[in-house]
Amino acid sequence: MAADPRKAEQDSSTASEPRPLEEEVRALRQELTFLREHRMFQLYQSVPRILLYRFASGMAAGLGTVIGATVLLSLIVWSLSQIEFIPIIGEWAVRIAGEISTLTQGSE
């Protein structure tokens, strides 16, 4: 029996060209390498880095909450102090504004 020339040609072509599975594995390895180099994965490989990152994000969230609440509360108190013509709310707002001004003058 003589060797089939088509089969020999197929064998030589598959030896020189990568098969689709090998290409997929190579592409998968490249993607995994890219993901390992990503900042998030580098951050989560170290416990002290995770703790520092979480601490910093918590401090930023807390500071933002305090500043936002301060601004909002001061706007509410200021707007209430402007409403002096409503009997109940006006007196209450004037008392709050008076206490705030007393406290700010006492701290200076």
N, C-alpha and C positions, 0 to 999 in steps of 0.2 A: 504494500500500500504506500502510495506516495503522499507526502504531506500536502494538505490543502493550502494553496497559496493565499487564499482569502483569510484563513485563520491565522496564518503567519503574519499577514499584514495587520490584522486587528491586534495581535499580541504586541507587535512592535509599536503600534500607535498608542496603545494604552500604557506602555512602559514609559514613553516619553511625555505624554500628557497626563496631568493629574485627573483623577477620577472625580466625579461630582461630590462624592462623600468626603474625599480629602479636601476639596475646596471648601465645603461647608465647615469642616472641622477647623481649617485654617482661618476662615472668616470668624468663626465662633471664638477662637483663641485671640484674635485681634480685638474683638469686641470686649472680651473679658479683660484683656490688658488695658484697654481704654477705660473701662469701668473702674479697675483697681487704681488707676492714676487719678480718678475723679476726686475732687476736694472732700466730698462727703464721706467717701470710703476711707480716705486718709485720716479724716477727723475721728471716725468711729473705730479706728484701730487702737486708740489709746484712751484708757479710762480717765487720766487727768485732763486730757483735751475735752472729753465729753463733759466732765464736771465743770470745767472752766466755761465751755460754750453754754451750758445750761444756766450757770450762774449769771453770765453776762446777759443772756436773753431774759432771764427773770428780773434782773435789775432794770433793764431797759423797759420792760413791760410795767414794772412797778412805778418807775419814774414817770412814764407816760400817763399812767392812771392818776397819780398824785397831781401832776401838772394839769391834766384835763379836768379833774374834779375841782381843783382850786379856781381855775378860770370859770368853770360853769357856776360854781357856788358864788363867786364874786359878782358875776353878771346877774344872777338871780337876786342877790341882796341889793345890788345897785338898782335894779329895776323895781324892786319892792320899795326901796327908799324914795323912788320917784312917785310912787302912788300914795300920796298923802290925803287925797280926797275921799278914799274909801275908809269909813270910820274904823273898823276892826283891823283891817290889814294895814292901813296907814299908821296907826299907833304902834302896832307890832313892828313894822318896818323901821319906824323912827327909833324905837328902842334898840333894835338890832344894830342899826347904823350908829347910834350913840355909843353902844358898848364896843363896837369895832373901833370907832375913833378913839375912845378912851384907852383901849388896849394898845393901839398903835402909838398913841402919844406917851403912854407909860413905858413903852419899850425903848423910846428914843432917848 
